[in-house]
Amino acid sequence: MIELFRVTKSFGDQMVLNHLDLVIPTGKITAVIGPSGEGKSVLLRHIIGLLKPDMGRVVVDGEDITHMNRAELNRVRERFGFLFQNAALFDSMTVFENVAFPLQEKTRLTKAEIRDRVHEALEDVGLRDVDDKYPDELSGGMKKRVGLARALICNAMHRLISETHKRHGFTAVIVTHEVPAIFEICEYVAMLYKGRIQMRGTPDEIRNSEDPVVRQFITGELEGPLKFV
Amino acid sequence: MRSIARHLGALTLSLLREMGRMLLFLLYAIYTIVRSPCRPILILKQLSFIGAKSFFVIFLTAAFTGMVLGLQGYYTLTKFGSEGMLGSVVALSLIRELGPVLSALMVTGRAGSAITAEIGIMRITEQIDALEVMALEPFKYLMSPKILGAVMALPLLCAIFDVIGIYGGYLVGVKLMGVNPGAYFHEMEKSVAWKDVYSGIMKSVSFGLIISWICCYKGYYTTRGAEGVSRSTTAAVVMSSVLILIWDYFLTSVLL
């Protein structure tokens, strides 16, 4: 289980997370939705320890990671797979090298085993014959798939995903502004607005919400409390 | 008046914070090098990038520096009737001072800027974050090989610079101006001591550390996209060059 208690984060004068409380249940796919620029990625970065909150606590599987040092954080990160919004592939490496990298560095698998695992992971995300391509030779969607294959290859318990990708059988947190597509794959939804969780619940509860902010975000209407730039 | 004092205070604090962060960066890089050594192949790649690929620019700079020294030295020494000392003037100037400093400045321009740009782009495209979330140590993969590569490459480049520079001085002094070749090399052998060579090597090693430290640091803390990369690269080159010259003065005063 991933828990955030009164997490507050500011960048300069801009408060991005404002005493945010959130519990991400184990074994479920949770979607964090909200308008662009509301701090969804900042929230994910707190969960993996890439950012430290100004105030509040982040607890992963009962361990408070807020004040952990780098070595302790790395131990917790072993349990995570993280897909960045823009995939964050190593641009000096081929697709194969990118996906194989965590296995080469963190396991004692043989070259043949690594090759098999990489091909399996790439096929899982619908990619074939792209081993020798470099990231700049791939389309945006393909890059994300390679990033997903890299994130999943170490069989992490928790998966933090910055866009919509359908996977099952583990705790997943998906951050997205793609509604209503997200409702089809997630079991739990939290909406982030003005640095706090505006509403949480099952996809049906969110869909049927009377909250004007949630309503406007889901329907995409221009008139309402949300200001679309 | 109060606002000026507040402004100065804020500036001092931010300067101290930056210096502290730079020092911690260096200490952590050294700690990583000692605690979890990186793969030799990564160091070799950096040795090739910083060292071997800088050969041409070092060759050109050294040749023309030596030739200018030969010309200027000859012009000055003939005033005192001691043009036979040309070899010693050229060699000592190059080995003690110009070799280490000019080779370091050339490497800063060629490889240092590239190091900052590479790490800066990795930072803004979240590639460094990707290493961190994989529970891998970015310092081990990015900083350690570059620092070790630079510390090894600079003394080698400096040695090449010295040899080519001395030959450049020989070409002008002996072949063009007619200085006795025996006198050129004999005076050089008489006046250059091991201490001079040692001082040049020490300078090169420390310059290698300065270049890789500043350039990695500036890249690592790059923010704000493409403009940020450009700003970091410029700052890294300027700061490395200035620090090389300042450190050179201190080291010279200690090693003299």
Interface residues (C-beta under 8 A of the other chain):
Chain A: R45 I48 L50 R70 L73 N74 R75 R77 E78 F80 F82 F84 N86 A88 L89 F90 D91 F101 P102 E105 K106 C154
Chain B: I121 M122 T125 E126 Q127 D129 A130 E132 V133 M134 A135 L136 E137
